[in-house]
Amino acid sequence: FKTDLRWAPSLWRDTFVELLDDELAHGDDWFLNFNYTLTDKISQEEKKRGLKVFQSHTHGKFQCQRCRRFWSSAHVSVLFHYRLRKKRGIVVMRPFGQACLDCKGRFTLPFFSKEDVEKVLLKLFSKIRKNCYGEHDEDDEPPPSERVVFTKPHVSELCEACQQGTCSQRDDP
């Protein structure tokens, strides 16, 4: 863990741009921005204007800003809002943080590997092709053998997505 484990929006933006031409070759301009208060709720008005929501999760690493502890998580939630209007596509992303198990400090934003960023963005681009261009991927849903099995218990009080009510691992009553 000698790497710098801070949140790096530039990794997401650069990877988005790298994958864009191959994945969304429709001649439209697409942009990626960040909003750290984004929720999975959208209004009827936003729906009418074509706004869509996509949530995924991936592997990430964290370092507590208070006690400096490191940890990995196989379930880091990332949320996207996206739409295409007049040949201009916009994607707004929010990564969700986790709090330290030891000191229960503030939520820390994750560090992601380039490989994990690419996997999430490829899933996002698949949703964009389906919902904005009417294309359908046969492999929209991963085969059962590739579905992630979580081995560690999910600690809802340490998960920012759970606290926002948007985590797919949340324990619903």
C-alpha positions in Angstrom: 0.0 0.0 0.0 2.7 2.5 -0.8 0.5 4.1 -3.5 -1.3 7.4 -3.1 -4.8 6.3 -2.1 -6.6 9.5 -2.6 -9.7 10.0 -4.8 -8.5 10.9 -8.3 -11.3 12.4 -10.5 -8.7 12.8 -13.3 -8.4 9.0 -13.6 -12.1 8.7 -14.2 -12.2 11.7 -16.7 -9.1 10.5 -18.6 -10.4 6.9 -18.8 -13.8 8.2 -19.9 -12.2 10.2 -22.8 -9.9 7.2 -23.7 -12.9 4.8 -24.0 -15.4 7.3 -25.5 -14.5 6.9 -29.2 -14.7 3.1 -29.2 -17.7 2.8 -27.0 -19.9 5.7 -28.1 -19.0 6.2 -31.7 -22.1 8.2 -32.6 -20.5 11.6 -33.3 -22.0 13.2 -30.2 -20.0 15.1 -27.6 -20.0 13.4 -24.2 -18.6 15.0 -21.0 -18.0 13.6 -17.5 -18.5 15.8 -14.4 -18.7 15.1 -10.6 -21.3 16.0 -8.0 -20.6 14.8 -4.5 -24.2 15.3 -3.3 -25.9 13.4 -6.2 -28.7 10.9 -5.1 -30.4 8.1 -7.0 -33.7 10.1 -7.0 -34.7 12.1 -10.1 -37.8 14.2 -10.5 -40.5 13.7 -13.1 -39.3 16.8 -14.8 -35.7 15.4 -15.1 -37.1 12.2 -16.4 -39.1 14.1 -19.1 -35.8 15.8 -20.1 -34.2 12.4 -20.6 -32.2 12.0 -17.4 -31.3 8.5 -16.5 -29.7 6.9 -13.4 -27.1 4.1 -13.3 -25.6 2.7 -10.2 -22.7 0.3 -10.0 -20.2 -1.0 -7.6 -16.6 -1.9 -7.9 -13.4 -2.6 -5.9 -11.7 0.3 -4.2 -9.1 1.2 -1.6 -9.3 3.6 1.2 -7.1 5.4 3.7 -8.6 7.0 6.8 -7.8 10.7 7.0 -7.9 10.6 10.8 -6.0 7.4 11.9 -4.3 6.6 8.5 -5.6 3.0 8.4 -5.8 1.3 5.0 -8.5 -1.0 3.8 -10.0 -2.5 0.6 -13.6 -2.9 -0.3 -15.2 -5.1 -2.9 -18.3 -3.0 -2.8 -17.7 0.7 -3.4 -20.8 2.3 -4.8 -20.7 4.8 -7.7 -23.7 6.6 -9.0 -24.2 8.2 -12.4 -26.8 10.5 -13.9 -26.7 10.8 -17.7 -28.6 12.2 -20.7 -28.2 13.1 -24.3 -29.7 16.2 -25.7 -29.0 17.9 -29.1 -25.9 15.8 -29.8 -24.5 16.7 -26.4 -24.2 14.0 -23.7 -23.5 14.7 -20.1 -22.6 12.2 -17.4 -22.5 13.3 -13.7 -20.8 10.9 -11.3 -20.7 10.5 -7.6 -18.4 8.1 -5.8 -19.6 7.0 -2.3 -17.1 6.9 0.6 -16.7 4.6 3.5 -15.8 5.3 7.1 -13.0 3.7 9.0 -13.9 0.6 11.1 -11.3 1.5 13.8 -11.9 5.2 14.5 -15.3 5.7 12.8 -14.0 8.9 11.3 -15.6 10.9 8.4 -16.4 9.2 5.1 -13.3 8.8 2.9 -13.5 8.8 -0.9 -12.0 5.7 -2.6 -9.0 5.2 -4.7 -9.7 3.0 -7.8 -7.4 1.1 -10.1 -7.6 2.0 -13.8 -8.8 -1.6 -14.5 -11.8 -1.1 -12.1 -12.6 2.3 -13.6 -12.6 0.8 -17.1 -15.0 -2.0 -16.0 -17.5 0.5 -14.5 -17.3 2.9 -17.4 -17.8 0.0 -19.9 -21.0 -0.9 -18.0 -22.1 2.8 -18.1 -21.4 3.0 -21.8 -23.5 -0.1 -22.3 -26.4 1.6 -20.5 -25.9 4.8 -22.5 -26.0 2.8 -25.8 -29.2 1.1 -24.7 -31.0 4.1 -23.2 -29.8 6.9 -25.5 -29.2 5.1 -28.8 -31.6 2.1 -28.6 -28.8 -0.5 -28.9 -29.0 -3.7 -26.9 -26.1 -5.6 -25.6 -26.5 -9.4 -25.3 -24.2 -9.3 -22.3 -26.1 -6.6 -20.4 -26.3 -9.0 -17.4 -23.2 -10.9 -16.2 -23.5 -14.7 -16.3 -24.1 -16.2 -12.8 -20.5 -17.4 -12.7 -19.2 -13.8 -12.9 -21.5 -12.3 -10.3 -19.6 -10.9 -7.3 -19.9 -12.8 -4.1 -19.2 -10.7 -1.1 -17.3 -12.6 1.6 -17.0 -9.9 4.3 -20.1 -8.6 6.0 -21.3 -5.3 4.8 -21.2 -2.7 7.6 -24.0 -0.3 6.8 -23.1 2.4 9.3 -19.7 2.7 7.6 -21.1 2.9 4.1 -22.0 6.4 2.8 -24.3 4.9 0.1 -26.2 3.0 2.8 -26.6 6.2 4.8 -28.0 7.9 1.7 -30.4 5.0 1.2 -28.9 4.0 -2.2 -26.6 1.0 -1.5 -27.5 -2.3 -3.2 -25.9 -4.2 -0.2 -28.1 -2.3 2.3 -30.0 -4.4 4.7 -33.6 -3.5 4.0 -36.1 -4.5 6.8 
